[in-house]
């Protein structure tokens, strides 16, 4: 075991929308509190992401004591109460089909106007379990909300610094949408993590994170660029997974209900 530290905590309340930097967060079975708990879908319940609608990056989220607050350029502030009771509708995230809780006509109209296409906002139904891929998570029973596939994404400061040293223009951390940013480890050490302990919380890294064109979208303007995929493909191609990898997906093993704080000592076990 080696000591590291939590350098940053990030949650993304609505899948594909702008995230929040936190000083502290509770950990649940599905990752950090309220992470990817909401999602924007089309009329058939299929999820939207920045891959198809880069403008989602311009939707700023805030977590109020009893509501989710949304802001976007040219739009009035929208407040969605946590206790909203709406109908269950069928939605899909990649290959997974599941019921979710519709967040009502006001939210649907707000997103439809801003995105200029028919859209609805749904919330994850906590009674549902969306299981992680057993090929990587095994029989752990790990599950997630509306994240692509796993509840926690780990990345290190050194890994981002290594990438930026190869680019003409450095990229910010928000291009890569991690949940937990680690300091005190070497670049790409997270590739070899087998366990991460943060106080009472135990995380198990299970799969390298393959990267898509979302990393090329400027999160402050929603404009698409080219980097970092060409540079990453020159030294981070994973033939087995069929893409470039950057960061590690992890599942929650224990510590549900505990809190993680920025600055917390982190015990890391590696298999080099």
N, C-alpha and C positions, 0 to 999 in steps of 0.2 A: 504494500500500500504506500502511496505517496500523497503528500498534502498539496492541495490546490485551493482555490477560492472561487466563490461566486462573484463574478465581475458585473453581471447584469441579469435582470429578469424581465421577460417580455411576454405579454399575452396579446392575443388577437381575437377580441370578443366575437367579431363577425368574420367568418372565413373569407379571405381575400381582401378585406378592408384594412385600414391602417391600424397598426398595433399600438400598445401602450408600454412604456418603460416604468417598471415598478421598483419600489424599494423592498417590498415584502409580498409574499403570496402564499396562500394556503395551497397544499397539494391534495388533490383528490385522485380517485381511481382513474379519471380521464385526464390527468395532468394538472397544470396550474389552474387556479380558480377562474372560471368563466372563459377559458381559452377555447376558441372555436365553438362556442355554445350556440351561436346564431349563424344563419347561412342565408344567402340570397339565391332564390331559385326562379326558373322560368315557369311558364304556364303548365308544363308537364312535370314539374317538380325536380327537374335536373339542375344541379348546382351550377352557379356562375363562379368563375374565378378571374383573376387578372389575365390569365392566358387568353380568354375571349373578350373580356371587358376590362382593359387597363384602368378605366375611370374609377373602378372600385378602390384604387389606391388613394383617391382623393377624399374618401369617406372617413372622417375622423371619428373615433369612438371615445367615449368616456364612461366609466363605471360610477354611477351615483349610488347612494346607499340603497335605494329601492328601484332603480331604473337604469336602463341603458340610454345614453344620450348620443345623438348622431348629428354631425355637421358636415356640410359639403358646400363648395363654391356655388353661390347663387341660390341656395336653398335655405328655408327656414329651419331652425333647430328642431329636431324630432326627438321626443322623449318616449321610450317604450318601457312601460312598467314591468318589473319582474313578475308580478302576479297576474299578468294578463291571461285570461282564460279564453282560448279560442279553439276552433275545431282542429282535429288531427287530420293531416293530409299526408299522402305518400310522396316521399322524396327519394332521390338517388344521389349517391356520392361514389363516383367511379363505378365499381361493380356491385356496390352495396345498395340494396333497397330497404327502406325503413320508414316508419311513421314519424312525423315531426309535428310540432305545434305551430300552427299558423299564427302570425302576430297581428293580423287584422288589416282592414282596408286602408287605414291611414298610412301605415308603413309601406303597404304595397303601392299606393299612389306615389309616395315620396320616392321610393327607389325607381319606379317606372318612369317618373319624370326626369330624375337625374341621369339614369342610365339610358334613357330614350328607347326603352324596350320593355315589354311586359315583364314584371318581376314581383315577387312576393318575399317577405322576410319570414323565416321560420326559426323556431327555437328547438334545441335538442330535447327530446323527451327523456327525462332521467330514469324512467322505468324501462327504457330500452338499453340493451347491450349490443354495441357494434364491435364485434371482436376483431382483434388484430390478426394479420396473416400468420397462420400457424407454422408456415414454413420457417419463419424467423422468430416468432414469439412462442413456439412450441405449445405445450399444454398449460401455459401459465394462466390462461383465462383473461389475459390483458385485453382491455377494450378502450375505445376512444370515442370522442364526440364527432365533430365534423372535420377534424384534421384529416389530411389525405389518408393516413394509414396508422399512425402511432401517436401516443399521447404527449411525448416530450421530444424536443429536438435540442441536442447539445452541440455547441460549437465553442472553440477557444479563440481568445484574442490573438494568440500566436499564429493560428491557422489563417485568420483574416489578414494579419500583417504580412504573412508570407505571400498570399495572393496579391495584396496591394503592392508589394515590392516588385512584382512582375508586370504591373499595369502602368500605362502612361498616366492614368488618372485614378486615384484611389476611390474605392467604393465604400459607402457606409454600411454599418451592420444591418440596417433595415432592408437591404437587398436580399438578405438570406433568412430572415424571419425565424431566428432561433427562439427557444424559450429560456434556456439557461446558457449564459456566456461564462466560460471558465477562464481564469487566469492562473499562472503558475505552472503551466504545462508547456511542452514544446509543440511546435507546429505539427499538426496531424497526429498528435498523440491520441486524440479521441478515437482514431481508427482502431486502436488496440485496447480500448476500455472494455472491461468485463463487469465492473461494478462501480457505482458512484454513491457514496454515503455523504449526506448533508444533514447533520444532526440525526434525527430519527428517521429520515427519509432515505430509502434505498431504491436506486434506479438501476436497471439493467439495460445497457446498450445492446441492441439486437440486430440493427441493420444500418449500413451506410445510407445516407440520404442522397438519392439521385436528384440532379438539378435540371430545371427547365427554363423556359424563356422568361419566367417571372423575375429571375435574377437580373435580367437586362432592362427592367422597367424602373425608371426614376420614380421613387415613391412620393416625391414632392410635386411632380408635374404630370405623372402618368405617361410620360413619353418613353417609347421603346428605343434602346440603343443596341449595341452589339455585344460588348463585354458584359460579363466575364467568361461566357461559355467558350469562345475560341481559345483563350488562355488556359482555362481549366482543362480543356480537351487535350492540351499538349502534355499534361503531366498527371491528370487525375481521372483518366478513363478507366472505368471498371467494366471489363468485357462480360463478366458474369451477369451484371445488372443492366448492361446495355446503355450506359450513360456515364456522365461525370459525377463524382461524389464529393460532397463537401459537408461535413458534420455527420452526427450519428443520431439515428432514431433510438429512443429508449422507452421502456415500459416501467410502470410503477410496481415495485415488488412489495414495499411496506412503507409505513409512515403516513397513511391516509389520515388527513385531519391536522397534521403538523404543518408548521410554517417554514418557508425558506426565505432567508434574508440576503440581500446584497452584502457581501463581505464575509458571509459564513464560510468557515473552514470546510473544505471538501476533501474527503478521503477517496482516492482513486486507486482501483486495482487494475493492472494492465496485464495483457498477454502479448508480449512482443514476439 
